[in-house]
């Protein structure tokens, strides 16, 4: 009996060791072989089954008979009764390359006390090298399936190579709820994680689409599903893994439904503070009360004992048109500056900050030239007028940009304080210092745009339309009024028209030289200080048409089916394609009557939507209209490490029921 039990124990031990070895080899093979497409989905699904989970398959395409990649879902039950659901979205490539961290998360969820149900989704086709097929990505397909879910929120998990982990709280014009972002950051702080919040302190720029668009996070937010994103960069990710477990254990799901999207994160030394929407609104109301109290001084406008002061104030009130006149001149000048910047761009200048400075300089010069025209109307203009309209323009900016987004209040309130402080000084040299101080609060905004925005968004700021230039002009109106105040000081000191013109010309040239030097020194300092640790943008993969079709062949033929016709497009590849695109252009408005593949019609062109990384051999079949049509197939193949994608084009024409290959003249 003892021998029998010993033999049984040895047998179980050998079997367990074999399973552990097999699992380890599987993990190594999964990492080393760099699986992709359906092979990666199959490997992950098998791995989770062996680990004791019950993975569910979600197809990316309705064509079930084609072996496309698919999403994998693993569900964890709630520890109490709740109608809320939590989502954790992980790309399958990340799950394969960070197997230890993912295994630790799943085992932690299995034993954790969760406040509501948790669904972990391993999404396919979210990390393709070619952009333009986001609607067939795994996250987009999953979000489409849960669209309309009222009691759900999500955490999107990704992995990167920056200096620190970072939290992303917005995308595609949407912001993550304040509670969700703050809780995630608190969990990271409690586990001593080194991280930063993408976007800096001006997170409202996400609402203006000024920052990079993250398609995975946007898939949730644009469907009104509260979500935030965490990108992990550390090698083991142990602290971040503990933070994620704490996040899902401590979250109060009902608070995620409060879509408070106005908040500002501030970090002093090692502690982070949050200005939420309520605090910002209270600050705005306090500012309005104080401003109204100051402006109450105009109640004494027509008193006899202050006739001189009343005369000055009346003149200042009438001269408020200068604010809007200056804004109009600046707007027109910016359009001229854009043409100058476009010319420098054609000469090889590619730096967005440099192009932006080039755009602004003509406006500064034009305002300086037009000032003598204003002088001829008012003769000797008192500097009090510019002190007054300077304050009014600063208050106007607070209300304009707070109306755009309440989170901008503190930025323009700080500008107001700087401009009010400048009224106490009369020296032109000191006023130049205040011009510099006026620029400094915008440096964090510039840093955020340069760091977290893509190149196209920054170019859109330089080469913007009417509305963008109008807003930019109001931002710079106080800056130009400070300069006109300096010119007004020159007017008081100058004697004679020739001497006056000489003073204006010398001051304008000196100021332009100074501002140009200051701008380029600032750009250089920011490049050296702030941007040296910023991850450079990944170059877009270059797509070229293949000279020879060596990787794929395409055959198109018709078959009869119960008196009807089915057209088949057979695609055969010698290597795994990155993407396949199939278009049908008909002579009528509906060239495709029916197909099990998703498709969309654009005019008389129907495009079939196929997930990326399809199998080497598959067939697209559909019921065609009897009219003549053209079938275009494009297969994309990544060429090794050269970051070049070769596109093999095939074109066929169907006329009078006969199909033949159509060769375009090159």
C-alpha positions in Angstrom: 0.0 0.0 0.0 2.8 2.4 0.9 4.6 1.6 -2.3 1.4 2.2 -4.3 0.9 5.6 -2.6 4.6 6.5 -3.2 4.3 5.6 -6.9 1.1 7.7 -7.1 2.8 10.6 -5.4 5.8 10.4 -7.8 3.4 10.3 -10.8 1.6 13.4 -9.7 4.9 15.2 -8.9 6.3 14.4 -12.4 3.0 15.5 -14.0 3.1 18.8 -12.1 6.7 19.4 -13.0 5.9 18.7 -16.6 3.0 21.2 -16.5 5.2 23.8 -15.0 7.9 23.2 -17.5 5.4 23.2 -20.4 3.9 26.5 -19.1 7.3 28.1 -18.8 8.3 26.9 -22.3 5.0 28.2 -23.6 5.6 31.6 -22.0 9.1 31.7 -23.5 7.9 30.7 -26.9 5.1 33.2 -26.8 7.6 36.0 -26.0 10.4 34.8 -28.3 8.5 33.8 -31.4 6.7 37.2 -31.7 3.4 35.8 -32.6 0.8 38.0 -34.2 -2.6 37.9 -35.7 -4.8 34.9 -35.0 -1.8 32.9 -33.8 -1.3 35.3 -30.9 -5.0 35.2 -30.0 -5.0 31.4 -30.1 -1.8 31.2 -28.0 -3.1 33.6 -25.3 -6.5 31.8 -25.2 -4.8 28.5 -24.7 -2.6 29.9 -22.0 -5.5 31.3 -20.0 -7.4 28.0 -20.3 -4.4 26.1 -18.8 -4.2 28.6 -16.0 -7.7 27.8 -15.0 -9.6 30.8 -16.4 -12.6 30.7 -18.8 -11.6 33.0 -21.7 -14.4 34.1 -24.0 -13.9 34.8 -27.6 -15.2 38.0 -29.3 -14.8 38.1 -33.1 -13.7 41.2 -34.8 -15.4 40.3 -38.0 -18.8 38.8 -38.7 -17.1 36.5 -41.2 -16.8 33.7 -38.7 -15.3 31.3 -41.3 -12.1 33.4 -41.7 -9.4 33.0 -39.1 -9.0 36.7 -38.1 -7.6 37.8 -34.8 -10.2 38.1 -32.0 -10.6 39.7 -28.6 -10.4 37.6 -25.4 -12.5 38.3 -22.3 -12.0 37.0 -18.8 -14.7 37.7 -16.2 -14.4 38.1 -12.4 -17.4 38.1 -10.2 -18.3 40.8 -7.7 -18.0 40.2 -4.0 -21.4 41.9 -3.5 -24.5 42.6 -5.5 -23.8 45.5 -7.9 -25.1 46.4 -11.3 -21.9 48.1 -12.2 -19.1 46.6 -14.4 -15.4 47.4 -14.5 -13.4 47.0 -17.7 -9.6 46.5 -17.9 -8.4 46.7 -21.5 -5.0 45.3 -22.4 -3.5 44.9 -25.9 -2.6 41.3 -26.7 0.9 42.2 -27.7 1.4 43.8 -24.3 0.0 40.8 -22.6 2.4 38.5 -24.4 5.5 40.7 -23.7 4.6 41.3 -20.1 3.3 37.9 -19.1 4.5 38.0 -15.5 2.8 41.2 -14.7 -0.5 40.1 -16.4 -0.4 36.8 -14.6 0.0 38.6 -11.3 -2.9 40.9 -12.0 -5.2 38.0 -13.0 -4.3 36.0 -9.9 -4.8 39.0 -7.8 -8.3 39.7 -9.2 -9.2 36.0 -8.6 -8.6 36.4 -4.9 -9.6 40.1 -4.5 -12.7 41.5 -3.0 -14.1 43.4 -5.9 -16.9 46.0 -5.5 -18.5 45.0 -8.8 -18.0 42.7 -11.7 -14.7 43.0 -13.6 -14.1 42.1 -17.2 -10.5 41.9 -18.5 -10.4 42.4 -22.3 -7.3 41.4 -24.2 -7.8 43.3 -27.5 -6.4 42.4 -30.9 -5.2 44.6 -33.7 -4.6 47.6 -31.4 -0.9 47.9 -32.2 -0.7 47.8 -36.0 2.1 49.7 -37.6 -0.2 51.3 -40.3 -2.8 53.9 -39.2 -6.2 54.2 -40.7 -8.1 51.1 -39.7 -9.1 52.0 -36.1 -12.7 51.0 -36.6 -11.6 47.3 -36.9 -9.3 47.5 -33.8 -10.1 45.3 -30.9 -10.9 48.1 -28.4 -13.2 49.8 -30.9 -15.0 46.6 -31.6 -15.5 45.9 -27.9 -16.7 49.4 -27.1 -19.1 49.2 -29.9 -20.5 46.0 -28.3 -21.1 47.7 -24.9 -22.2 51.0 -26.3 -25.1 52.4 -24.2 -23.9 50.7 -21.0 -24.9 53.1 -18.2 -23.2 51.5 -15.2 -19.6 50.8 -16.5 -16.2 52.4 -16.4 -12.8 51.3 -17.7 -9.0 51.5 -17.2 -6.9 51.2 -20.3 -3.5 49.6 -19.7 -0.5 50.0 -22.0 3.2 49.8 -21.9 5.8 52.3 -23.1 9.4 53.3 -23.0 9.4 56.8 -21.5 11.3 57.9 -18.4 8.3 57.5 -16.1 4.9 55.8 -16.1 2.1 58.3 -17.0 -1.6 58.7 -16.6 -3.6 59.9 -19.6 -6.9 61.6 -18.7 -8.4 62.6 -22.0 -8.6 62.1 -25.8 -10.7 63.0 -28.8 -12.1 66.2 -27.1 -13.2 64.2 -24.0 -11.9 64.3 -20.4 -11.8 61.4 -17.9 -13.9 62.1 -14.7 -12.1 63.8 -11.9 -12.8 61.0 -9.4 -11.4 58.3 -11.7 -8.2 60.2 -12.5 -7.6 61.3 -8.9 -8.2 57.7 -7.5 -5.8 56.2 -10.0 -3.1 58.8 -9.1 -3.7 58.3 -5.4 -3.2 54.5 -5.8 0.1 55.2 -7.7 1.3 57.6 -5.0 0.5 55.1 -2.2 2.7 52.5 -3.9 5.5 55.0 -4.5 5.3 54.8 -8.3 7.2 57.3 -10.4 4.7 58.8 -12.8 3.5 62.0 -14.4 0.1 63.1 -15.7 0.2 63.5 -19.5 -0.9 67.0 -20.4 0.7 68.7 -17.4 -1.5 71.0 -15.5 -3.5 72.2 -18.5 -5.6 69.1 -19.0 -8.4 71.2 -20.6 -6.4 71.3 -23.8 -7.7 67.7 -24.3 -11.1 69.2 -24.8 -9.7 71.5 -27.5 -8.1 68.5 -29.3 -4.7 70.1 -28.8 -3.0 66.9 -27.4 -2.3 63.6 -29.1 -5.3 61.4 -29.7 -5.2 58.0 -28.1 -7.6 55.8 -30.1 -8.0 53.1 -27.4 -9.0 55.6 -24.7 -11.1 57.6 -27.2 -13.1 54.4 -28.0 -14.4 54.5 -24.4 -14.8 58.2 -23.9 -16.6 59.0 -27.1 -19.3 56.5 -26.0 -19.6 58.2 -22.6 -18.0 55.3 -20.8 -15.8 56.8 -18.0 -12.2 55.8 -18.6 -8.6 56.6 -17.9 -5.3 55.2 -19.2 -2.2 54.1 -17.4 1.1 53.5 -19.3 3.7 51.4 -17.4 7.4 51.7 -18.3 9.2 50.0 -15.4 10.7 46.6 -16.1 9.0 44.6 -13.4 5.9 46.9 -12.9 5.4 45.5 -9.4 4.4 48.8 -7.9 2.1 49.7 -10.8 0.5 46.2 -10.6 -0.2 46.7 -6.9 -1.7 50.1 -7.8 -4.0 48.6 -10.3 -5.2 46.0 -7.8 -5.8 48.8 -5.2 -7.6 50.8 -7.8 -10.2 48.1 -8.6 -10.5 47.2 -4.9 -11.1 50.8 -3.6 -13.1 52.3 -6.4 -16.6 53.4 -5.7 -18.4 52.8 -9.0 -21.2 55.3 -8.4 -18.8 58.2 -8.2 -17.4 57.4 -11.7 -20.7 58.6 -13.2 -20.0 62.2 -12.1 -18.5 63.6 -15.3 -16.5 66.4 -13.7 -14.0 67.3 -16.4 -12.6 70.5 -15.1 -9.7 69.9 -12.7 -6.1 71.0 -12.4 -3.3 68.7 -10.9 -0.6 70.6 -9.1 2.5 69.1 -7.7 4.7 70.7 -5.0 7.8 68.7 -4.2 6.5 65.2 -3.5 2.9 65.9 -2.9 0.1 66.4 -5.4 -2.8 68.7 -5.0 -6.0 68.9 -7.0 -8.1 72.0 -7.9 -11.5 70.6 -8.8 -14.4 72.2 -10.6 -16.1 73.5 -7.5 -12.9 75.3 -6.3 -12.4 76.9 -9.7 -16.0 78.2 -9.8 -15.6 79.7 -6.3 -12.5 81.4 -7.5 -14.3 82.9 -10.5 -17.1 84.2 -8.3 -14.6 85.7 -5.9 -12.8 87.5 -8.8 -16.1 88.8 -10.1 -17.0 90.2 -6.7 -13.6 91.9 -6.3 -13.7 93.3 -9.8 -17.2 94.7 -9.3 -16.1 96.4 -6.1 -13.1 98.0 -7.9 -15.2 99.1 -10.9 -17.7 100.7 -8.4 -15.3 103.6 -8.4 -17.1 104.8 -11.6 -20.1 105.7 -9.4 -18.1 108.9 -8.6 -17.5 109.7 -12.3 -19.4 112.9 -12.5 -18.7 114.5 -9.1 -17.6 118.1 -9.4 -14.7 117.7 -7.0 -13.1 115.1 -9.4 -13.7 116.9 -12.7 -10.2 116.1 -14.0 -10.4 112.5 -13.0 -13.9 112.3 -14.5 -12.6 113.8 -17.7 -9.8 111.2 -17.9 -12.3 108.3 -17.1 -14.7 109.5 -19.7 -11.9 109.6 -22.3 -10.8 106.2 -21.2 -14.4 104.8 -21.5 -14.7 106.2 -25.1 -11.3 104.7 -26.0 -12.3 101.1 -25.2 -12.6 100.6 -28.9 -8.8 100.4 -29.0 -9.1 96.9 -27.5 -11.2 95.6 -30.4 -9.3 97.7 -33.0 -6.0 96.2 -31.8 -7.5 92.7 -31.9 -8.8 93.2 -35.5 -5.3 94.5 -36.6 -3.6 91.6 -34.9 -5.9 89.1 -36.6 -5.2 90.5 -40.0 -1.5 90.7 -39.2 -1.5 87.0 -38.1 -2.8 86.0 -41.5 0.1 88.0 -43.1 2.5 86.4 -40.6 1.2 82.9 -41.6 2.2 83.6 -45.2 5.7 84.7 -44.0 6.0 81.6 -41.9 4.8 79.4 -44.8 7.6 80.9 -46.9 10.2 80.0 -44.2 8.7 76.6 -44.0 9.3 76.2 -47.7 12.9 77.1 -47.1 13.4 74.3 -44.7 12.4 75.8 -41.3 10.4 73.0 -39.6 10.5 73.9 -35.8 6.9 74.9 -34.8 8.1 77.4 -32.1 10.3 79.1 -34.6 7.5 79.3 -37.1 5.2 80.6 -34.4 7.6 83.5 -33.5 8.0 84.3 -37.3 4.2 84.5 -37.4 4.0 86.9 -34.5 6.7 89.4 -35.4 4.9 91.1 -38.4 1.9 91.7 -36.1 4.1 93.4 -33.5 5.7 95.6 -36.2 2.3 96.5 -37.9 0.8 97.6 -34.5 3.9 99.8 -33.9 3.6 101.4 -37.3 -0.2 102.2 -37.0 0.3 103.8 -33.6 1.2 107.3 -35.0 -2.3 107.2 -36.8 -3.9 106.9 -33.4 -1.6 109.6 -32.1 -2.7 112.0 -34.8 -6.3 111.6 -33.6 -5.7 112.0 -29.9 -2.8 114.4 -30.2 -1.1 113.9 -26.8 -2.4 110.6 -25.3 -2.1 110.2 -21.6 -0.6 107.0 -20.3 -3.6 106.8 -18.0 -5.7 105.7 -21.0 -3.4 102.7 -21.7 -3.3 101.8 -18.0 -7.1 101.7 -17.9 -7.8 99.8 -21.2 -4.9 97.4 -20.3 -6.9 96.4 -17.2 -10.1 96.1 -19.1 -8.5 93.9 -21.8 -7.1 91.7 -19.1 -10.6 91.3 -17.5 -12.1 90.7 -20.9 -9.6 87.9 -21.5 -10.5 86.3 -18.2 -14.2 86.1 -19.2 -13.6 85.0 -22.8 -11.2 82.2 -22.0 -13.0 81.1 -18.8 -16.1 80.8 -21.0 -14.2 78.5 -23.3 -13.0 76.4 -20.4 -13.2 77.3 -16.7 -9.8 75.7 -16.1 -8.1 78.6 -17.9 -9.3 81.0 -15.2 -6.1 80.9 -13.1 -3.8 81.4 -16.1 -5.5 84.6 -17.2 -6.1 85.7 -13.6 -2.3 85.6 -13.2 -2.0 87.7 -16.3 -4.4 90.2 -14.8 -2.3 90.4 -11.6 0.9 91.0 -13.7 -0.8 93.8 -15.7 -2.2 95.5 -12.7 1.2 95.5 -11.0 2.7 97.1 -14.1 0.5 100.2 -13.6 2.6 101.2 -10.6 5.7 101.6 -12.8 6.4 104.4 -15.3 9.9 103.6 -16.5 10.1 102.1 -20.0 12.9 99.7 -18.9 10.7 98.3 -16.1 7.7 98.0 -18.5 9.9 95.9 -20.8 10.4 93.6 -17.8 6.7 93.3 -17.4 6.4 92.3 -21.1 8.7 89.4 -20.3 6.7 88.6 -17.2 3.5 88.6 -19.3 5.0 85.8 -21.5 6.3 83.6 -18.6 2.9 82.2 -17.5 2.3 80.8 -21.0 5.5 78.8 -20.9 3.8 75.8 -19.2 1.2 75.9 -21.9 3.9 75.9 -24.6 5.7 73.1 -22.8 2.5 71.0 -22.7 1.8 71.6 -26.3 5.3 70.7 -27.4 5.5 67.7 -25.1 2.1 66.1 -25.4 0.9 67.2 -28.8 1.8 65.8 -32.1 3.4 67.9 -34.8 0.3 68.4 -36.8 -1.6 69.9 -33.9 1.2 72.4 -33.3 1.3 73.3 -37.0 -2.5 73.8 -36.9 -1.8 76.4 -34.2 0.7 78.2 -36.4 -1.4 78.0 -39.6 -4.9 78.3 -38.1 -8.2 79.8 -39.4 -10.2 82.9 -38.5 -11.4 81.7 -35.0 -7.9 80.6 -34.0 -6.4 83.9 -34.9 -9.1 85.9 -33.2 -8.5 84.0 -29.9 -4.8 84.4 -30.3 -5.2 88.1 -31.0 -7.2 88.6 -27.7 -4.4 86.8 -25.8 -1.8 89.2 -27.2 -3.9 92.4 -27.0 -2.6 93.2 -23.5 0.9 92.4 -24.7 0.6 95.0 -27.5 -1.1 97.5 -25.2 1.9 97.3 -22.9 4.0 98.1 -25.9 1.8 101.1 -26.8 2.0 102.3 -23.3 5.8 102.4 -23.7 5.3 104.4 -26.9 3.0 106.7 -25.1 5.8 107.4 -22.6 8.1 108.2 -25.6 5.4 110.6 -26.8 5.5 112.6 -23.6 9.3 113.0 -23.7 9.5 113.7 -27.5 9.7 117.2 -28.9 9.0 117.7 -32.6 7.5 115.4 -35.2 10.8 114.3 -36.7 12.2 113.5 -33.2 9.0 111.6 -32.4 9.2 109.4 -35.5 12.9 108.7 -34.8 12.0 107.6 -31.2 9.3 105.3 -32.4 11.4 103.8 -35.1 14.4 103.2 -32.8 12.1 101.8 -30.1 10.4 99.5 -32.5 13.6 98.1 -34.0 15.1 97.6 -30.6 12.0 95.9 -29.3 11.8 93.5 -32.3 15.5 92.6 -31.9 15.1 92.1 -28.2 11.9 90.0 -28.5 13.4 87.9 -31.3 16.5 87.2 -29.2 14.3 86.5 -26.1 12.1 84.1 -28.1 14.9 82.1 -29.5 16.8 81.9 -26.2 13.6 80.7 -24.6 13.1 78.0 -27.2 16.7 76.9 -26.8 16.4 76.8 -22.9 13.1 74.7 -23.2 14.8 72.3 -25.7 17.7 71.8 -23.3 15.8 71.8 -20.0 12.4 70.3 -20.7 12.4 68.5 -24.0 15.7 66.5 -23.8 13.9 63.7 -21.9 10.8 63.7 -24.0 10.3 60.6 -26.1 10.7 61.5 -29.7 7.7 60.8 -31.9 7.8 57.6 -33.8 8.2 58.1 -37.5 5.3 57.0 -39.6 5.9 53.9 -41.6 6.5 54.6 -45.2 4.2 53.0 -47.7 5.5 52.3 -51.2 4.0 50.5 -54.1 5.8 47.3 -54.8 7.6 47.1 -58.2 6.8 43.4 -58.4 4.0 41.4 -56.9 6.0 38.7 -55.2 4.2 38.2 -51.9 0.6 37.7 -52.9 -1.8 36.8 -55.7 -5.5 37.6 -56.2 -8.1 35.7 -58.2 -11.6 36.9 -58.8 -14.3 34.6 -60.2 -18.1 34.1 -60.1 -20.1 31.0 -59.1 -23.8 30.3 -59.5 -25.9 29.8 -56.4 -29.5 28.8 -56.8 -30.0 30.9 -59.9 -28.0 33.8 -58.4 -24.4 34.8 -58.6 -21.7 34.9 -55.9 -18.4 36.7 -56.6 -15.3 35.5 -54.8 -12.1 37.4 -54.3 -9.4 34.9 -53.3 -6.3 36.3 -51.7 -3.2 34.1 -51.3 -0.1 35.4 -49.6 3.3 33.8 -49.2 3.9 35.7 -45.9 1.6 37.2 -43.3 0.1 40.5 -44.6 -0.2 43.4 -42.3 -3.4 44.5 -43.9 -5.7 43.8 -46.9 -8.1 46.3 -48.4 -10.8 45.4 -50.9 -12.9 48.0 -52.8 -15.7 47.5 -55.3 -16.6 50.4 -57.6 -19.8 50.0 -59.6 -21.4 51.9 -62.5 -24.5 52.2 -60.3 -24.9 53.4 -56.7 -25.0 49.9 -55.1 -22.4 47.6 -56.5 -22.7 45.1 -53.6 -26.1 43.6 -52.7 -25.0 41.4 -49.8 -22.0 40.2 -48.0 -21.2 38.6 -44.6 -18.2 41.0 -44.3 -18.7 44.4 -42.8 -18.8 47.1 -45.5 -19.7 50.7 -46.1 -20.7 52.5 -49.3 -19.1 55.8 -50.3 -21.0 57.0 -53.3 -20.7 54.2 -55.8 -17.7 52.6 -54.0 -18.1 49.9 -51.4 -15.3 49.2 -49.0 -15.0 45.9 -47.1 -13.7 46.3 -43.6 -11.2 43.6 -42.7 -9.3 43.3 -39.4 -5.5 43.8 -39.7 -3.2 40.8 -39.8 -5.5 38.6 -41.7 -4.6 34.9 -42.5 -2.3 34.2 -45.5 -5.2 32.7 -47.5 -8.8 33.8 -47.3 -11.7 34.7 -49.5 -14.0 37.7 -49.6 -17.3 36.8 -51.2 -20.4 38.9 -51.9 -23.5 39.1 -54.1 -22.7 41.7 -56.9 -25.1 43.9 -58.8 -25.5 42.9 -62.5 -24.0 46.2 -63.6 -20.3 46.6 -64.6 -17.9 47.1 -61.7 -14.2 47.3 -60.8 -12.6 45.3 -57.9 -9.4 46.8 -56.3 -7.3 44.8 -53.8 -4.4 46.2 -51.9 -2.1 44.0 -49.8 0.4 45.5 -47.3 3.6 43.8 -46.2 6.1 45.0 -43.6 9.6 44.7 -44.9 11.8 43.6 -42.0 13.2 46.4 -39.8 13.4 49.0 -42.5 10.0 50.5 -41.4 8.9 50.3 -45.0 5.6 48.8 -46.0 5.2 47.5 -49.6 1.7 47.7 -51.1 0.8 45.3 -53.8 -2.1 46.5 -55.9 -4.5 44.3 -57.9 -7.3 45.6 -60.1 -10.0 43.7 -62.0 -12.9 44.8 -64.2 -16.2 43.0 -64.7 -17.9 43.9 -68.0 -20.9 42.1 -69.4 -20.4 39.3 -66.8 -16.8 38.7 -67.7 -13.9 39.3 -65.3 -10.4 40.3 -66.4 -7.4 41.8 -64.8 -7.1 45.5 -65.3 -3.6 47.0 -65.6 -3.2 50.7 -65.1 -0.8 52.6 -67.2 2.0 53.9 -64.9 
